Amino acid sequence: MGFGVRSRIPLLVFSLALHCVLAQGADLRGEAQLLQSKPDISLAGDFEFNARPVIVDALLASPMIVARLWEAHGFTPRYRARLQGNGIHVVDPTGIEGDLYLAEQTGNRRVWVGFGSLNHALVPSFKGRMALVLTTQPRGSGVSAHVALYIRTDSRALGFLASTLFPLVKARVQHRVTANAADVGTILAEVSADPQKAAARLSHDDAAALLRATMPSATSK
């Protein structure tokens, strides 16, 4: 399908990171730096998207469009996202909930910070923070992306447990990564190949927003 994953990381968080808006402030940048320097868990992966660079940039700048397309395609889990202040509040029905903010953007590098909680039957409930660093580069007719994720729980005891037991749940995480990767790839490839077809899946207002983001010259006439 033109989408490859060379390293498995929780694409759930990668997908959530796409669902946020700009939030200014040195506090967020400082938080991102702290999380990168002292995480309980850190992961990294490389991805390739079969989508034009201009489309990937447009959708990264318009994350709610991605959320609406995810819903329109009926992908699962059925993430729910809504604007909340300077960020976006995201709910994953499997037990993850939080708020995400874009803390920094420099060239092709973006840094997001998230604050949330995990409440899943198979994992002890906890609150925590994350920083996600996304670096994109044009590659052939598509885009390559390097994603680095840093997670820190609000409990030092749970933080130690998370870092110790993480390998035990790696296979389960990889299963979700693979499924979510295919879905994100489908969204990006369709918007890149035929924005009008993608827009037809959405409500009138959301379709207009998608076309403004991906076909600004056409919609300005």
Buried (B, 14 or more C-beta within 10 A) or exposed (E): EBBBBEEBBBBBBBBBBBBBBEBEEEEBBEBBBBBBEEBBBBBEBBBBBBBBBEBBBBBBBBBBBBBBBBBBBEBEBEBBBEEEEBBBBBBBEBBBBBBBBBBBBEEBEBBBBBBBEBEEEEBBEBBBBBBBBBBBEEEEEBBBBBBBBBBBBEBEEBBEBBBEEBEEEEEEBBEBBEBBBBBBBBBBBBBBBEBEEBBEBBEEEBBEBBBBBBBEEEBEE
